[in-house]
Every structure is written in C-alpha cells, then in structure tokens.
Amino acid sequence: MKIGAPKETAAGEARVALTPDSASRLHKLGYQCIVESGAGTAAS
C-alpha cells in the first residue's frame, strides 16, 4: 500500500502529516511512503 504526504496548500499552514519517524515505522510495516517535493520547507 502507498501512503502519500502532499505539500499543504492552505494559507499559513506549514505542517506535513507524515514525520520522518512515522514514515520509517510505516516502511518497516511494509508500506511505501511518498512525500511531495517541497513538503515541510515552510516549517523550517
């Protein structure tokens, strides 16, 4: 199963629904995590 984390498009929102830790845990369970390029850059 694939899980996607797109960039947030709402004004003023910088968070991403998938953290590196949660992506790692999901990957170990057999899921494929896909994160959109640029997701989270506004959160830095």
C-alpha positions as a printed Julia matrix, in Angstrom:
44×3 Matrix{Float64}:
  0.0    0.0    0.0
  1.22   3.51  -0.79
  0.81   6.44   1.61
  1.25   9.96   0.26
  2.09  13.2    2.06
  1.4   16.19  -0.19
  2.51  19.77   0.37
 -0.01  21.79   2.33
 -1.84  24.34   0.19
 -3.87  26.16   2.87
 -2.68  29.7    3.57
 -0.42  29.9    6.62
 -0.18  26.12   7.04
  3.36  24.7    7.07
  2.95  21.29   8.71
  3.27  17.92   6.97
  1.1   14.99   8.02
  3.98  12.49   7.88
  7.09  12.8   10.04
 10.37  11.05   9.21
  9.86   8.8   12.26
  6.32   7.79  11.28
  7.41   7.2    7.67
 10.19   4.91   8.92
  7.79   2.95  11.1
  5.28   2.57   8.28
  8.06   1.46   5.9
  9.1   -1.26   8.37
  5.48  -2.47   8.32
  5.61  -2.81   4.54
  4.04   0.47   3.42
  5.53   2.69   0.73
  5.62   6.35   1.81
  5.72   9.08  -0.83
  6.36  12.7    0.17
  5.78  15.52  -2.31
  8.87  17.56  -3.13
  8.98  20.72  -1.02
  6.65  19.42   1.68
  7.68  20.89   5.02
 10.04  23.55   3.68
  7.85  26.31   5.13
  8.0   24.62   8.55
 11.77  25.13   8.9
